[in-house]
Amino acid sequence: MKGNRQGGQPDRVTQYNTIKVRLYPTPAQEELFQKTFGCCRYIWNRMLSDHERFYIETDAHFIPTPAKYKKEAPFLKEVDNQALTQEYNQLSQAFRNFFRNPAAFGYPKFKRKKDDRDSFTACNHVMGTSATIYTTRDGLRMTKAGLIRAKFPRRPRSGWRLTRVTVTRTKTGKYYGCLLYACPVRRPEPVAPAEERTIGLKYSLAHLYVTDLGDAADPPRWLRQSQERLSAIQKKLSRAQPGSRNYQELVQNYRLLHEHIANQRRDFLHKESRRITNAWDAVCIRGDSLRAISEELGGSAVRDTGFGMFREMLRYKLERQGKQLLEVDRLSPTTKVCSACGAVNETLSPRARRWVCPVCGAAHGRDVNAAANIKARGLGKYQSEQAPAAC
């Protein structure tokens, strides 16, 4: 959500919404998409390589535009020029992010066909009553590709303006188009967090999260439920001849099953984050490093929960309603601290799920107590930040 004014109205902001549609390109359109994926990868690597060479020679940063390469690589003219321009913009943004915060944003890397996601982005340019990208009842019209048959899960509302589209191809061979719309909306009224309308969430490997009220999400273990089918496919793959028709069919089945698991996880997280956003005015959460937890514990259980995705969904959904996501530092002590009296139990075992405070005698559940401390620290952090403004 952008905070710029709309038509001189300070209470109007621009909100960006995405509609993901399934694309069904013809063989000719599919061939054009494949060429565009390759050209975008080629132009990214060439610009990054020339940037590094220019920096070594002159000690200055300079990224050449895609137009420089069209004479020596005429195949670049076969694809939409907007896709190549967006690669230049994305590389420039990647360097700006890196220079601004190298710890959070790594140095831009070269793209490999084996590892990189097949995708490209094209911006919509409106000239009078015509546009370079627009939707029809059952299709999407793009430059050079023409009209592509599409299936829409929902339609844009009145006043939504199409700004760009990102075409992606999954490992299973499916094509999707992410349509980004800009729409003016009324700025949400800020909601001040109150203790009775605030909930604390503690990340839990077994339950996804546990609240300070003792509730837990307990999502289905999608990967664990499909483990037998995945193991059966992998066993058959180990015996099949690489490159044969049976081998390709097994690889496709393996990818389809993983895609189904990812869709199940994403659907659950969207519904759960929406439920919490509508029920509470503020959510307190700790900024746990899931990568560090995964490296410490090993296995795929941490990645299977999707807690990082869940945290980001909460963030933007709360923001759109004027609510707060209060994030506590991940190094802040919460588990060993008694939420009743504040005493620290240094002798608490990592395996203990329940414990009794040696000072006040309060009985605690490990995760519930941590969630209560996260809520208290989150509210305390918010109140301390608002105190200077009030003065």
C-alpha positions in Angstrom: 0.0 0.0 0.0 1.4 3.4 -1.0 0.8 6.5 1.0 0.7 9.0 -1.9 -2.3 11.3 -2.3 -4.9 10.7 -4.9 -6.4 13.7 -6.6 -5.3 16.0 -3.8 -7.2 13.9 -1.2 -4.9 13.1 1.8 -7.3 10.3 3.0 -6.9 8.3 -0.3 -4.0 5.9 -0.8 -3.0 3.6 -3.6 -3.4 -0.1 -2.8 -2.0 -2.8 -5.0 -3.9 -6.1 -5.4 -2.8 -9.1 -7.4 -5.1 -11.5 -9.3 -3.4 -14.8 -10.3 -4.9 -16.3 -13.5 -4.2 -19.6 -15.2 -3.0 -19.2 -18.7 -3.5 -21.7 -21.6 -1.2 -20.5 -24.4 -1.2 -22.0 -27.8 2.0 -23.9 -29.0 3.1 -20.7 -30.8 2.5 -18.5 -27.7 4.3 -21.1 -25.5 7.3 -21.0 -27.8 7.3 -17.2 -27.5 7.2 -17.4 -23.7 10.1 -19.9 -23.7 12.1 -17.5 -25.8 11.2 -14.6 -23.5 12.4 -16.5 -20.4 15.7 -17.3 -22.1 16.2 -13.7 -23.3 15.5 -12.3 -19.9 18.0 -14.7 -18.3 20.5 -13.8 -21.1 20.1 -10.0 -20.7 20.4 -10.2 -16.9 23.6 -12.2 -17.0 25.1 -9.9 -19.7 24.3 -6.7 -17.8 25.6 -8.1 -14.6 28.8 -9.3 -16.2 29.4 -6.0 -18.0 28.7 -4.1 -14.7 31.3 -6.1 -12.9 33.9 -5.6 -15.7 33.1 -1.9 -15.8 33.5 -1.6 -12.0 36.9 -3.4 -12.1 38.2 -1.1 -14.8 36.8 2.2 -13.6 35.8 1.7 -10.0 32.4 3.0 -10.8 28.9 1.4 -11.0 27.2 1.4 -14.4 24.6 -1.0 -15.8 24.1 -0.9 -19.6 20.6 -0.9 -21.0 19.2 -3.8 -23.0 19.3 -1.8 -26.3 23.1 -2.1 -26.3 23.0 -5.9 -26.9 20.4 -6.1 -29.7 22.9 -5.7 -32.5 25.1 -8.5 -31.4 22.1 -10.6 -30.2 19.3 -10.1 -32.8 17.1 -12.7 -31.2 16.3 -10.2 -28.5 14.1 -8.4 -31.0 11.8 -11.4 -31.2 10.4 -10.9 -27.7 8.6 -8.1 -25.9 10.9 -5.2 -25.2 9.1 -4.4 -22.0 10.2 -7.8 -20.5 13.9 -6.8 -21.2 13.4 -3.4 -19.7 12.0 -4.9 -16.6 15.1 -7.0 -16.2 17.2 -3.8 -16.3 14.9 -2.2 -13.7 15.1 -5.3 -11.4 18.8 -5.5 -11.6 19.1 -1.8 -10.8 16.8 -2.3 -7.8 18.8 -5.3 -6.7 21.9 -3.2 -6.5 20.2 -0.4 -4.7 18.9 -2.9 -2.1 22.4 -4.4 -1.7 24.1 -1.0 -1.2 21.3 0.1 1.3 21.5 -3.1 3.4 24.1 -5.7 2.4 23.3 -7.9 5.4 19.6 -8.3 4.4 20.0 -8.2 0.6 22.8 -10.2 -1.0 24.9 -9.3 -4.0 23.0 -10.0 -7.3 23.8 -13.4 -8.7 23.9 -14.8 -12.2 20.9 -16.7 -13.3 21.1 -20.3 -14.4 18.5 -22.1 -16.4 18.6 -25.1 -14.1 17.9 -23.1 -10.9 16.1 -19.9 -12.0 12.4 -19.6 -12.1 10.9 -19.1 -15.6 9.2 -15.7 -15.4 9.1 -12.3 -17.0 7.3 -9.1 -16.3 5.7 -6.6 -18.7 4.3 -3.2 -17.8 1.0 -1.9 -19.2 1.1 1.4 -21.1 -2.1 3.2 -21.7 -2.3 5.5 -24.7 -5.6 7.3 -25.0 -8.3 4.6 -25.1 -5.9 1.7 -25.9 -3.6 -0.3 -23.7 -0.7 -2.7 -24.4 -2.1 -5.2 -21.9 -5.8 -5.8 -21.2 -8.2 -8.6 -20.2 -11.2 -9.9 -22.0 -14.0 -12.2 -20.8 -11.9 -15.3 -21.1 -8.4 -14.1 -22.1 -5.5 -11.9 -21.6 -4.0 -9.7 -24.4 -0.3 -9.1 -24.4 2.2 -7.5 -26.8 3.5 -9.9 -29.4 1.7 -12.9 -27.8 -1.7 -11.7 -28.7 -4.8 -13.0 -27.0 -4.0 -15.8 -24.5 -6.8 -17.9 -23.2 -7.1 -17.5 -19.4 -9.2 -18.7 -16.4 -10.0 -16.0 -13.9 -10.7 -16.9 -10.2 -12.1 -13.4 -9.7 -12.5 -10.1 -11.6 -11.0 -6.7 -10.8 -13.4 -4.2 -9.1 -14.4 -0.9 -10.6 -11.6 1.6 -10.5 -8.8 -0.9 -10.5 -6.1 0.0 -13.0 -3.9 -2.8 -14.5 -0.2 -1.8 -14.2 1.7 -4.9 -15.1 1.6 -8.7 -15.6 4.1 -11.3 -14.6 4.0 -14.5 -16.6 5.5 -17.6 -14.8 5.9 -21.2 -15.8 5.9 -23.8 -13.0 8.1 -26.9 -13.0 5.0 -28.9 -13.9 4.6 -26.9 -17.2 1.6 -24.8 -16.0 1.5 -21.1 -17.0 0.2 -18.4 -14.7 -0.2 -14.6 -15.1 -0.1 -12.4 -12.0 -2.0 -9.2 -12.8 -1.1 -6.3 -10.6 -3.8 -3.7 -10.2 -3.5 -0.3 -8.6 -6.7 0.9 -6.9 -7.4 4.1 -4.9 -8.8 3.3 -1.4 -9.6 5.2 1.7 -6.7 5.3 4.1 -7.5 2.9 7.0 -8.0 4.5 10.4 -5.2 3.5 12.7 -6.3 1.1 15.4 -4.5 1.6 18.7 -3.6 -1.8 20.3 -5.5 -2.5 23.5 -4.4 -5.4 25.8 -7.8 -7.1 25.6 -7.8 -6.8 21.8 -4.2 -8.0 21.3 -3.0 -11.6 20.9 0.5 -13.0 21.3 1.7 -15.8 19.0 4.7 -18.1 19.7 6.1 -20.1 16.9 5.8 -23.8 17.6 7.3 -26.6 15.5 4.5 -29.0 16.5 1.5 -26.6 16.2 2.6 -23.8 13.8 1.9 -21.3 16.6 0.5 -21.2 20.2 -1.4 -18.1 21.5 -1.2 -16.6 25.0 -4.7 -17.9 25.5 -3.5 -21.5 25.0 -5.0 -22.0 21.5 -3.0 -23.7 18.8 -3.3 -23.9 15.0 -2.5 -27.6 14.5 -2.4 -27.6 10.7 -2.4 -30.8 8.8 1.0 -32.2 8.1 0.7 -32.1 4.3 4.2 -33.3 3.5 4.0 -36.1 6.1 0.7 -37.2 4.8 2.1 -37.5 1.3 5.4 -39.0 2.3 4.4 -42.6 1.3 3.4 -41.5 -2.2 6.6 -39.4 -2.6 8.7 -42.4 -1.4 7.0 -44.7 -3.9 7.6 -42.3 -6.8 11.2 -41.9 -5.7 11.7 -45.6 -5.6 10.4 -46.0 -9.1 12.5 -43.1 -10.3 15.7 -44.8 -9.0 14.9 -47.8 -11.2 13.8 -46.0 -14.3 16.0 -45.2 -17.2 16.8 -41.4 -17.2 15.4 -39.7 -20.3 12.8 -42.5 -21.0 9.1 -41.8 -21.2 8.4 -43.6 -17.9 11.1 -41.5 -16.2 9.6 -38.2 -17.5 6.1 -39.3 -16.3 7.4 -40.1 -12.9 9.2 -36.8 -12.6 6.0 -35.0 -13.6 4.0 -36.9 -11.0 6.6 -36.1 -8.4 6.5 -32.4 -9.2 2.7 -32.3 -9.3 2.5 -33.9 -5.9 4.9 -31.3 -4.4 2.9 -28.5 -6.1 -0.3 -29.8 -4.6 1.4 -29.9 -1.1 2.5 -26.3 -1.5 -1.0 -25.2 -2.6 -2.5 -26.9 0.4 -0.1 -25.1 2.7 -0.7 -21.7 1.1 -4.4 -22.1 1.2 -4.4 -22.9 5.0 -2.0 -20.0 5.8 -4.2 -17.5 3.9 -7.3 -18.6 5.7 -5.7 -18.7 9.1 -4.0 -15.3 8.7 -7.3 -13.8 7.6 -9.2 -15.2 10.6 -6.6 -13.8 13.0 -6.6 -10.4 11.3 -10.4 -10.0 11.4 -10.6 -11.2 15.1 -7.8 -9.1 16.7 -6.7 -5.4 16.5 -3.0 -6.3 17.0 -0.8 -9.3 16.9 2.5 -9.7 18.8 5.0 -12.0 17.3 8.7 -12.8 17.7 11.0 -12.3 14.7 12.5 -15.8 14.9 15.0 -16.7 12.2 13.5 -19.8 10.7 16.7 -20.5 8.7 18.7 -20.7 11.9 16.1 -22.9 13.6 16.0 -25.2 10.5 19.8 -25.5 10.5 19.8 -26.2 14.3 17.1 -28.8 14.2 17.6 -30.2 10.7 15.0 -31.9 8.6 12.1 -30.4 6.7 9.7 -29.9 9.6 10.5 -26.2 10.0 10.0 -25.5 6.3 6.8 -27.6 6.1 5.0 -25.3 8.6 5.4 -22.2 6.4 5.6 -19.9 9.4 7.6 -17.3 7.5 5.0 -17.0 4.8 2.3 -16.9 7.5 4.1 -14.0 9.2 4.2 -11.9 6.0 0.6 -12.6 5.3 -0.3 -11.3 8.7 1.8 -8.2 8.1 0.1 -7.0 5.0 -3.4 -8.0 6.0 -3.2 -6.2 9.3 -1.7 -3.1 7.6 -4.6 -2.9 5.2 -7.0 -2.7 8.1 -4.9 -0.1 10.0 -3.9 -2.7 12.6 -0.5 -3.5 14.0 1.9 -6.4 13.8 4.2 -5.9 16.8 7.4 -7.8 16.3 9.6 -8.6 19.2 13.4 -9.1 18.9 14.2 -12.8 18.3 16.9 -12.7 21.1 14.4 -11.3 23.6 14.0 -13.9 26.5 10.5 -15.2 26.6 10.5 -18.9 27.4 12.4 -18.9 30.7 10.8 -15.8 32.1 7.7 -16.1 34.3 4.8 -14.2 32.8 3.3 -13.7 36.2 6.2 -12.3 38.3 9.0 -11.8 35.7 11.5 -14.1 37.4 13.9 -16.0 35.2 14.2 -19.8 35.5 17.7 -20.5 34.4 17.4 -24.2 35.2 14.5 -24.8 32.8 15.2 -27.8 30.6 14.7 -27.5 26.8 12.5 -30.7 26.9 10.2 -29.4 29.7 6.8 -28.6 28.3 5.4 -27.5 31.7 7.1 -25.8 34.6 6.5 -24.1 37.9 8.0 -20.7 38.7 10.4 -21.2 41.7 9.6 -17.7 42.9 5.9 -17.2 42.8 4.8 -20.8 42.2 2.8 -20.1 39.0 2.3 -23.1 36.7 3.1 -22.5 33.1 2.8 -24.2 29.8 6.1 -23.6 28.0 4.7 -22.1 24.7 1.7 -20.4 26.4 4.0 -18.6 28.8 6.3 -17.5 26.0 3.3 -16.2 24.0 2.2 -14.2 27.0 5.7 -12.6 27.4 5.8 -11.9 23.6 2.4 -10.1 24.0 3.7 -8.0 27.0 6.9 -7.1 25.3 5.1 -6.2 22.0 2.7 -3.9 23.8 5.5 -2.4 25.8 7.5 -1.7 22.7 4.5 0.0 21.0 3.8 2.2 24.0 7.4 3.3 24.3 7.5 4.2 20.6 4.3 6.2 21.0 5.4 8.1 24.2 7.7 10.6 22.4 5.0 11.4 19.9 2.5 12.1 22.6 4.9 14.5 24.3 
